Amino acid sequence: MNLSTPSAALHDKDRQYLMHPFTALAEHERKGPLVMVKGEGVWLEDSEGRRYIDSMAGLWCVNIGYGRKEIATTLHDQAMRLPYYHSFSSMGTDTSILLAEKLIELSPVPMSKVFFGNSGSDANDTQVKLVWYYNNARGLPQKKKIIARQRGYHGVTIVSAGLTGLQSMHNGFDLPLPFVRHTTAPHRLWQAEPGQSDAAFVARLAADLENLILEEGPETVAAMIMEPVMGAGGVIVPPPGYYAAIQAVLDKYDVLLIADEVICGFGRLGTTFGSEKMGMRPDLMTVAKGITSAYVPLSACILSEKIWQGLLLGGERYGAFAHGYTYSGHPLAAAAALTNLQIIEDEGLVAQAAARGELMHRLLRESFADHPAVGDIRGVGLMGAVEFVARRDPATPFDPALKVAGRIARAALEEGLITRALPQGDSISFSPPFVISEEETAEMVARARRAVDKVFAGLHAEGHWKG
Ligand SMILES: Cc1ncc(COP(=O)(O)O)c(C=O)c1O
């Protein structure tokens, strides 16, 4: 492996050979990539030697920060001892068994079994297969529809992309598949009536869900999938009482709850799981990202005893469970996960995420509340977003063609900050590694404010914003 390729050559080779995910392809051909070559703590360094605070922990995932030697040592030792063996046909590896035990111990509600995959997307596809198999085994072959929420993000595989409630992920892909339905997002800024109380808003959201289930026919609705706090859809924290009201509707119509914990799991909200923080009682949970802090790919479906018993019943009817990946329970990934979870425990990083989250939210409010284009500052734990609007009252979005959040994310790069323009509306998000210091948290928010000021000065000069 030759890692001494000069930066300019890397840029050329990238444009020539690499297709990037979630990238404007033609624009990328013209402009080329930003290439990261090093990381330490919350800091990244690019191929030109510029340094950035990574306020997104990669893609909401490098929770223990970059450059952790413990994980590198674990990967080295495991690769020397046993780099790979599979889990098909009752075979297995020690690290995947120990990790499954750990996940069941950590689960916020009693859970029974763990099924490993490689990404959040494939795990959510697996969840749908598990739910279908379960209902077929129960003799309920009609009960197959899956409800998700507008703005929810569940991945990009053929099922998961459809569950994702963001139009840009359906366009051009003939999605969603016909068994998917979406219900209202619990997003106060755009969905609540002006002055509506939380209680009235929650009652409306629960009624929307119930009406959808009744329209479809409860005998056709199998499960609902929800992120405890929506990530990519806008860092949307539902109002108090929301999950209790939603759960009551699901229970009434025998609809399973899948908690997509891909971002929230393992501490992001200041509790080990988002379900714990938000009061969800899932039948199935999806985890990925933070399980290894993204040092290597790994995901898992965690299922309750009720689901497990259904799968056993299915076995009597269909024979051996015919689903799984070459890399299900990969021993390197499982070893990295065990070390990662140990680091989180030993260093008290869940509590630290809660504490740094409080600081981050206070600083975001202090820094942005007075800005006339800020429509909302929200979040929980170490996950936050600032949403920009053309007018505050009534809330009016900017023309999407202005790409306000995209401009801010680009201006932030010039300030040495990585933030993310979320795909719907004009929100920028913050989800740094849990190891961020107080000083780095303050620096992150200060850099974000400078980027925002630059962009709004530009919009003002162009006549797109009056201020
Ligand atoms: C909540 C949630 N679910 C699923 C996924 C998909 O995970 P992956 O990109 O590993 O397929 C993501 C990725 O951002 C996510 O945020």
Ligand as a Chemical Component Dictionary entry (heavy atoms), coordinates in Angstrom:
data_LIG
# 
_chem_comp.id                   LIG 
_chem_comp.type                 NON-POLYMER 
_chem_comp.pdbx_formal_charge   0 
_chem_comp.three_letter_code    LIG 
# 
loop_
_chem_comp_atom.comp_id 
_chem_comp_atom.atom_id 
_chem_comp_atom.alt_atom_id 
_chem_comp_atom.type_symbol 
_chem_comp_atom.charge 
_chem_comp_atom.model_Cartn_x 
_chem_comp_atom.model_Cartn_y 
_chem_comp_atom.model_Cartn_z 
_chem_comp_atom.pdbx_ordinal 
LIG C1 C1 C 0 -31.087 5.938 11.981 1  
LIG C2 C2 C 0 -30.315 5.276 10.881 2  
LIG N1 N1 N 0 -30.690 4.077 10.447 3  
LIG C3 C3 C 0 -30.024 3.438 9.476  4  
LIG C4 C4 C 0 -28.938 4.019 8.881  5  
LIG C5 C5 C 0 -28.225 3.305 7.772  6  
LIG O1 O1 O 0 -27.002 2.877 8.197  7  
LIG P1 P1 P 0 -25.845 2.504 7.130  8  
LIG O2 O2 O 0 -25.433 3.788 6.487  9  
LIG O3 O3 O 0 -24.791 1.864 7.993  10 
LIG O4 O4 O 0 -26.420 1.541 6.168  11 
LIG C6 C6 C 0 -28.500 5.268 9.302  12 
LIG C7 C7 C 0 -27.333 5.931 8.675  13 
LIG O5 O5 O 0 -27.114 7.106 8.805  14 
LIG C8 C8 C 0 -29.216 5.929 10.320 15 
LIG O6 O6 O 0 -28.867 7.157 10.716 16 
# 
loop_
_chem_comp_bond.comp_id 
_chem_comp_bond.atom_id_1 
_chem_comp_bond.atom_id_2 
_chem_comp_bond.value_order 
_chem_comp_bond.pdbx_ordinal 
LIG C1 C2 SING 1  
LIG C2 N1 SING 2  
LIG C2 C8 DOUB 3  
LIG N1 C3 DOUB 4  
LIG C3 C4 SING 5  
LIG C4 C5 SING 6  
LIG C4 C6 DOUB 7  
LIG C5 O1 SING 8  
LIG O1 P1 SING 9  
LIG P1 O2 DOUB 10 
LIG P1 O3 SING 11 
LIG P1 O4 SING 12 
LIG C6 C7 SING 13 
LIG C6 C8 SING 14 
LIG C7 O5 DOUB 15 
LIG C8 O6 SING 16 
# 
